[in-house]
Amino acid sequence: MAYMYLMIAIVAEVIATSALKASNGFTQWIPSSITVLGYLVAIYFLALTMKTIPVGITYALWSGAGIILISCIGWVFYKQQLDNAALIGLSFMVLGIIIINVFSNSTEI
């Protein structure tokens, strides 16, 4: 269940961050509400994840996956440019997440 909780936390954080951009500095009621609710859900499920997966690994996976997904959303929906350095950096993050999940004993529950 820990990885299911982590996935929920990641999705909630990505939704919240996307809505934060749309909230226009908390001047738009609906995106602002989605932001607050999304972060509450994300933190709750992140806390549940940390009951079984070490805090450093949990946070690395949560933040890394969130950064990658938010960068993709920014690129697709907000037309934000990703230069070569950004793409290389994001690729290293993907590689890091794969290495942690495939090779690290720290993720064993």
C-alpha positions as CSV (number, residue, x, y, z in Angstrom):
1,M,0.0,0.0,0.0
2,A,2.9,2.4,0.6
3,Y,3.6,2.8,-3.1
4,M,-0.1,3.3,-3.8
5,Y,-0.1,6.1,-1.1
6,L,3.0,7.6,-2.7
7,M,1.4,7.6,-6.2
8,I,-1.7,9.4,-4.7
9,A,0.6,11.9,-3.0
10,I,2.4,12.6,-6.3
11,V,-0.8,13.0,-8.3
12,A,-2.3,15.2,-5.7
13,E,0.8,17.4,-5.6
14,V,0.9,17.7,-9.4
15,I,-2.7,18.7,-9.5
16,A,-2.2,21.2,-6.7
17,T,0.8,22.8,-8.3
18,S,-0.9,23.0,-11.7
19,A,-3.9,24.6,-10.0
20,L,-1.5,27.0,-8.2
21,K,-0.4,28.3,-11.6
22,A,-4.0,28.7,-12.7
23,S,-5.0,30.4,-9.4
24,N,-3.1,33.6,-10.6
25,G,-1.7,34.4,-7.1
26,F,-4.8,33.0,-5.3
27,T,-7.1,35.5,-7.0
28,Q,-9.1,32.8,-8.7
29,W,-11.4,30.9,-6.3
30,I,-11.7,27.5,-7.9
31,P,-8.0,26.9,-8.7
32,S,-7.1,28.2,-5.3
33,S,-9.4,25.7,-3.6
34,I,-8.0,22.9,-5.7
35,T,-4.5,24.0,-4.7
36,V,-5.2,23.9,-1.0
37,L,-7.2,20.6,-1.2
38,G,-4.5,19.0,-3.4
39,Y,-1.7,19.9,-1.1
40,L,-3.6,18.6,2.0
41,V,-4.2,15.3,0.2
42,A,-0.6,15.1,-0.9
43,I,0.8,15.7,2.6
44,Y,-1.6,13.3,4.2
45,F,-0.7,10.4,1.8
46,L,3.0,11.4,2.0
47,A,2.8,10.9,5.7
48,L,1.2,7.5,5.3
49,T,3.9,6.5,2.9
50,M,6.6,7.5,5.4
51,K,5.3,4.9,7.9
52,T,7.0,2.2,5.8
53,I,9.4,3.8,3.3
54,P,12.3,5.9,4.7
55,V,11.8,9.6,4.7
56,G,14.7,10.4,2.4
57,I,13.7,7.8,-0.2
58,T,10.0,8.9,0.0
59,Y,10.8,12.5,-0.5
60,A,13.3,11.9,-3.3
61,L,10.7,9.9,-5.2
62,W,7.8,12.3,-4.4
63,S,9.7,15.5,-5.3
64,G,11.5,14.0,-8.3
65,A,8.4,12.6,-9.9
66,G,6.5,15.8,-9.1
67,I,9.2,18.0,-10.8
68,I,9.3,15.8,-13.9
69,L,5.5,15.7,-14.2
70,I,5.1,19.5,-13.5
71,S,7.8,20.2,-16.1
72,C,5.9,18.2,-18.7
73,I,2.6,19.9,-17.8
74,G,4.2,23.3,-18.0
75,W,5.7,22.4,-21.4
76,V,2.4,21.0,-22.8
77,F,-0.3,23.3,-21.3
78,Y,1.6,26.5,-20.5
79,K,4.0,26.4,-23.5
80,Q,7.0,26.8,-21.3
81,Q,10.2,26.0,-23.1
82,L,12.6,23.3,-21.8
83,D,16.1,23.8,-23.1
84,N,18.7,21.1,-23.5
85,A,20.1,21.6,-20.0
86,A,16.6,21.2,-18.5
87,L,15.9,18.1,-20.6
88,I,19.3,16.6,-19.5
89,G,18.6,17.4,-15.9
90,L,15.1,15.9,-16.0
91,S,16.5,12.8,-17.7
92,F,18.9,12.4,-14.8
93,M,16.0,12.6,-12.4
94,V,14.1,9.9,-14.3
95,L,17.3,7.8,-14.2
96,G,17.7,8.4,-10.5
97,I,14.1,7.3,-9.8
98,I,14.6,4.2,-11.8
99,I,17.9,3.4,-10.0
100,I,16.3,3.9,-6.6
101,N,13.4,1.6,-7.4
102,V,15.3,-1.1,-9.2
103,F,18.6,-1.3,-7.3
104,S,18.2,0.2,-3.8
105,N,17.4,-2.0,-0.8
106,S,16.2,1.2,1.0
107,T,12.8,0.9,-0.7
108,E,12.0,-2.5,0.5
109,I,9.0,-2.6,2.8
